[in-house]
Amino acid sequence: MDSEQFQRLVLEQLKMLMDGQKAIEQGQGVLEKGQEALVKRQEVFEKGQEALVKGQEALVKGQKEIKNELKFIWDDIKKIDNRLSTQEEEVVILKRLK
């Protein structure tokens, strides 16, 4: 192998290396864009999760309020039931007196 053939061989190898490096750099660019897209998606998911947490807190608060109101409703029902029972007893007594 003479020096000219050797030089051609080295140049071919160098070209192959440079082409490979260029392909790697392009691939790296694609990966970086993909990573940016993933970061944006993660931010969207995190915002969505924050909204879900706030919504859940609101639901828990509403549930507590409903439970509290239900207690008062049942108390009112018991009072009405007691009044009706008393009235029914009075009606029975009045019917007996007639």
Biotite code that builds the C-alpha atoms (Angstrom):
import biotite.structure as struc

atoms = struc.array([
    struc.Atom([0.000, 0.000, 0.000], chain_id="A", res_id=1, res_name="MET", atom_name="CA", element="C"),
    struc.Atom([1.531, 3.257, -1.057], chain_id="A", res_id=2, res_name="ASP", atom_name="CA", element="C"),
    struc.Atom([1.047, 6.584, 0.672], chain_id="A", res_id=3, res_name="SER", atom_name="CA", element="C"),
    struc.Atom([-1.677, 7.728, -1.750], chain_id="A", res_id=4, res_name="GLU", atom_name="CA", element="C"),
    struc.Atom([-3.816, 4.647, -1.064], chain_id="A", res_id=5, res_name="GLN", atom_name="CA", element="C"),
    struc.Atom([-3.169, 5.041, 2.643], chain_id="A", res_id=6, res_name="PHE", atom_name="CA", element="C"),
    struc.Atom([-4.201, 8.688, 2.448], chain_id="A", res_id=7, res_name="GLN", atom_name="CA", element="C"),
    struc.Atom([-7.410, 7.724, 0.585], chain_id="A", res_id=8, res_name="ARG", atom_name="CA", element="C"),
    struc.Atom([-8.162, 5.069, 3.171], chain_id="A", res_id=9, res_name="LEU", atom_name="CA", element="C"),
    struc.Atom([-7.622, 7.539, 6.026], chain_id="A", res_id=10, res_name="VAL", atom_name="CA", element="C"),
    struc.Atom([-9.820, 10.124, 4.313], chain_id="A", res_id=11, res_name="LEU", atom_name="CA", element="C"),
    struc.Atom([-12.601, 7.559, 3.759], chain_id="A", res_id=12, res_name="GLU", atom_name="CA", element="C"),
    struc.Atom([-12.428, 6.516, 7.388], chain_id="A", res_id=13, res_name="GLN", atom_name="CA", element="C"),
    struc.Atom([-12.414, 10.157, 8.471], chain_id="A", res_id=14, res_name="LEU", atom_name="CA", element="C"),
    struc.Atom([-15.471, 10.842, 6.291], chain_id="A", res_id=15, res_name="LYS", atom_name="CA", element="C"),
    struc.Atom([-17.248, 7.837, 7.818], chain_id="A", res_id=16, res_name="MET", atom_name="CA", element="C"),
    struc.Atom([-16.406, 9.083, 11.299], chain_id="A", res_id=17, res_name="LEU", atom_name="CA", element="C"),
    struc.Atom([-17.606, 12.592, 10.512], chain_id="A", res_id=18, res_name="MET", atom_name="CA", element="C"),
    struc.Atom([-20.840, 11.237, 8.982], chain_id="A", res_id=19, res_name="ASP", atom_name="CA", element="C"),
    struc.Atom([-21.359, 9.117, 12.090], chain_id="A", res_id=20, res_name="GLY", atom_name="CA", element="C"),
    struc.Atom([-20.729, 12.102, 14.332], chain_id="A", res_id=21, res_name="GLN", atom_name="CA", element="C"),
    struc.Atom([-23.220, 14.147, 12.316], chain_id="A", res_id=22, res_name="LYS", atom_name="CA", element="C"),
    struc.Atom([-25.839, 11.389, 12.679], chain_id="A", res_id=23, res_name="ALA", atom_name="CA", element="C"),
    struc.Atom([-25.190, 11.234, 16.421], chain_id="A", res_id=24, res_name="ILE", atom_name="CA", element="C"),
    struc.Atom([-25.562, 15.009, 16.732], chain_id="A", res_id=25, res_name="GLU", atom_name="CA", element="C"),
    struc.Atom([-28.839, 14.898, 14.802], chain_id="A", res_id=26, res_name="GLN", atom_name="CA", element="C"),
    struc.Atom([-30.059, 12.072, 17.026], chain_id="A", res_id=27, res_name="GLY", atom_name="CA", element="C"),
    struc.Atom([-29.083, 14.082, 20.082], chain_id="A", res_id=28, res_name="GLN", atom_name="CA", element="C"),
    struc.Atom([-31.123, 17.013, 18.757], chain_id="A", res_id=29, res_name="GLY", atom_name="CA", element="C"),
    struc.Atom([-34.140, 14.755, 18.355], chain_id="A", res_id=30, res_name="VAL", atom_name="CA", element="C"),
    struc.Atom([-33.656, 13.415, 21.881], chain_id="A", res_id=31, res_name="LEU", atom_name="CA", element="C"),
    struc.Atom([-33.396, 16.934, 23.306], chain_id="A", res_id=32, res_name="GLU", atom_name="CA", element="C"),
    struc.Atom([-36.634, 17.952, 21.592], chain_id="A", res_id=33, res_name="LYS", atom_name="CA", element="C"),
    struc.Atom([-38.303, 14.824, 22.913], chain_id="A", res_id=34, res_name="GLY", atom_name="CA", element="C"),
    struc.Atom([-37.060, 15.596, 26.402], chain_id="A", res_id=35, res_name="GLN", atom_name="CA", element="C"),
    struc.Atom([-38.451, 19.133, 26.163], chain_id="A", res_id=36, res_name="GLU", atom_name="CA", element="C"),
    struc.Atom([-41.806, 17.704, 25.112], chain_id="A", res_id=37, res_name="ALA", atom_name="CA", element="C"),
    struc.Atom([-41.755, 15.309, 28.070], chain_id="A", res_id=38, res_name="LEU", atom_name="CA", element="C"),
    struc.Atom([-40.975, 18.162, 30.471], chain_id="A", res_id=39, res_name="VAL", atom_name="CA", element="C"),
    struc.Atom([-43.928, 20.143, 29.116], chain_id="A", res_id=40, res_name="LYS", atom_name="CA", element="C"),
    struc.Atom([-46.221, 17.127, 29.445], chain_id="A", res_id=41, res_name="ARG", atom_name="CA", element="C"),
    struc.Atom([-45.041, 16.553, 32.995], chain_id="A", res_id=42, res_name="GLN", atom_name="CA", element="C"),
    struc.Atom([-45.839, 20.181, 33.835], chain_id="A", res_id=43, res_name="GLU", atom_name="CA", element="C"),
    struc.Atom([-49.337, 19.716, 32.405], chain_id="A", res_id=44, res_name="VAL", atom_name="CA", element="C"),
    struc.Atom([-49.808, 16.548, 34.458], chain_id="A", res_id=45, res_name="PHE", atom_name="CA", element="C"),
    struc.Atom([-48.592, 18.296, 37.606], chain_id="A", res_id=46, res_name="GLU", atom_name="CA", element="C"),
    struc.Atom([-51.025, 21.169, 37.066], chain_id="A", res_id=47, res_name="LYS", atom_name="CA", element="C"),
    struc.Atom([-53.806, 18.654, 36.485], chain_id="A", res_id=48, res_name="GLY", atom_name="CA", element="C"),
    struc.Atom([-52.853, 16.829, 39.653], chain_id="A", res_id=49, res_name="GLN", atom_name="CA", element="C"),
    struc.Atom([-52.952, 20.100, 41.613], chain_id="A", res_id=50, res_name="GLU", atom_name="CA", element="C"),
    struc.Atom([-56.430, 20.763, 40.244], chain_id="A", res_id=51, res_name="ALA", atom_name="CA", element="C"),
    struc.Atom([-57.528, 17.262, 41.241], chain_id="A", res_id=52, res_name="LEU", atom_name="CA", element="C"),
    struc.Atom([-56.181, 17.748, 44.759], chain_id="A", res_id=53, res_name="VAL", atom_name="CA", element="C"),
    struc.Atom([-58.051, 21.047, 45.091], chain_id="A", res_id=54, res_name="LYS", atom_name="CA", element="C"),
    struc.Atom([-61.199, 19.409, 43.751], chain_id="A", res_id=55, res_name="GLY", atom_name="CA", element="C"),
    struc.Atom([-60.855, 16.551, 46.200], chain_id="A", res_id=56, res_name="GLN", atom_name="CA", element="C"),
    struc.Atom([-60.421, 19.003, 49.076], chain_id="A", res_id=57, res_name="GLU", atom_name="CA", element="C"),
    struc.Atom([-63.587, 20.786, 47.985], chain_id="A", res_id=58, res_name="ALA", atom_name="CA", element="C"),
    struc.Atom([-65.449, 17.472, 47.839], chain_id="A", res_id=59, res_name="LEU", atom_name="CA", element="C"),
    struc.Atom([-64.285, 16.509, 51.327], chain_id="A", res_id=60, res_name="VAL", atom_name="CA", element="C"),
    struc.Atom([-65.372, 19.908, 52.646], chain_id="A", res_id=61, res_name="LYS", atom_name="CA", element="C"),
    struc.Atom([-68.752, 19.518, 50.948], chain_id="A", res_id=62, res_name="GLY", atom_name="CA", element="C"),
    struc.Atom([-69.113, 16.029, 52.364], chain_id="A", res_id=63, res_name="GLN", atom_name="CA", element="C"),
    struc.Atom([-68.487, 17.337, 55.892], chain_id="A", res_id=64, res_name="LYS", atom_name="CA", element="C"),
    struc.Atom([-71.085, 20.056, 55.372], chain_id="A", res_id=65, res_name="GLU", atom_name="CA", element="C"),
    struc.Atom([-73.613, 17.517, 54.113], chain_id="A", res_id=66, res_name="ILE", atom_name="CA", element="C"),
    struc.Atom([-72.997, 15.262, 57.112], chain_id="A", res_id=67, res_name="LYS", atom_name="CA", element="C"),
    struc.Atom([-73.487, 18.241, 59.419], chain_id="A", res_id=68, res_name="ASN", atom_name="CA", element="C"),
    struc.Atom([-76.710, 19.263, 57.679], chain_id="A", res_id=69, res_name="GLU", atom_name="CA", element="C"),
    struc.Atom([-77.956, 15.674, 57.741], chain_id="A", res_id=70, res_name="LEU", atom_name="CA", element="C"),
    struc.Atom([-77.545, 15.598, 61.496], chain_id="A", res_id=71, res_name="LYS", atom_name="CA", element="C"),
    struc.Atom([-79.788, 18.656, 61.810], chain_id="A", res_id=72, res_name="PHE", atom_name="CA", element="C"),
    struc.Atom([-82.299, 17.191, 59.364], chain_id="A", res_id=73, res_name="ILE", atom_name="CA", element="C"),
    struc.Atom([-82.547, 13.976, 61.386], chain_id="A", res_id=74, res_name="TRP", atom_name="CA", element="C"),
    struc.Atom([-82.952, 16.001, 64.567], chain_id="A", res_id=75, res_name="ASP", atom_name="CA", element="C"),
    struc.Atom([-85.828, 17.882, 62.931], chain_id="A", res_id=76, res_name="ASP", atom_name="CA", element="C"),
    struc.Atom([-87.399, 14.612, 61.751], chain_id="A", res_id=77, res_name="ILE", atom_name="CA", element="C"),
    struc.Atom([-87.211, 13.212, 65.283], chain_id="A", res_id=78, res_name="LYS", atom_name="CA", element="C"),
    struc.Atom([-88.894, 16.357, 66.664], chain_id="A", res_id=79, res_name="LYS", atom_name="CA", element="C"),
    struc.Atom([-91.678, 16.125, 64.061], chain_id="A", res_id=80, res_name="ILE", atom_name="CA", element="C"),
    struc.Atom([-92.089, 12.415, 64.781], chain_id="A", res_id=81, res_name="ASP", atom_name="CA", element="C"),
    struc.Atom([-92.410, 13.116, 68.503], chain_id="A", res_id=82, res_name="ASN", atom_name="CA", element="C"),
    struc.Atom([-95.004, 15.819, 67.834], chain_id="A", res_id=83, res_name="ARG", atom_name="CA", element="C"),
    struc.Atom([-96.986, 13.500, 65.574], chain_id="A", res_id=84, res_name="LEU", atom_name="CA", element="C"),
    struc.Atom([-96.858, 10.733, 68.157], chain_id="A", res_id=85, res_name="SER", atom_name="CA", element="C"),
    struc.Atom([-98.131, 13.150, 70.793], chain_id="A", res_id=86, res_name="THR", atom_name="CA", element="C"),
    struc.Atom([-100.910, 14.350, 68.485], chain_id="A", res_id=87, res_name="GLN", atom_name="CA", element="C"),
    struc.Atom([-101.919, 10.782, 67.656], chain_id="A", res_id=88, res_name="GLU", atom_name="CA", element="C"),
    struc.Atom([-102.147, 9.969, 71.351], chain_id="A", res_id=89, res_name="GLU", atom_name="CA", element="C"),
    struc.Atom([-104.274, 13.070, 71.904], chain_id="A", res_id=90, res_name="GLU", atom_name="CA", element="C"),
    struc.Atom([-106.576, 12.112, 69.019], chain_id="A", res_id=91, res_name="VAL", atom_name="CA", element="C"),
    struc.Atom([-107.012, 8.621, 70.469], chain_id="A", res_id=92, res_name="VAL", atom_name="CA", element="C"),
    struc.Atom([-107.841, 10.121, 73.877], chain_id="A", res_id=93, res_name="ILE", atom_name="CA", element="C"),
    struc.Atom([-110.306, 12.591, 72.321], chain_id="A", res_id=94, res_name="LEU", atom_name="CA", element="C"),
    struc.Atom([-112.033, 9.785, 70.372], chain_id="A", res_id=95, res_name="LYS", atom_name="CA", element="C"),
    struc.Atom([-112.448, 7.812, 73.560], chain_id="A", res_id=96, res_name="ARG", atom_name="CA", element="C"),
    struc.Atom([-114.004, 10.817, 75.268], chain_id="A", res_id=97, res_name="LEU", atom_name="CA", element="C"),
    struc.Atom([-116.682, 11.190, 72.569], chain_id="A", res_id=98, res_name="LYS", atom_name="CA", element="C"),
])
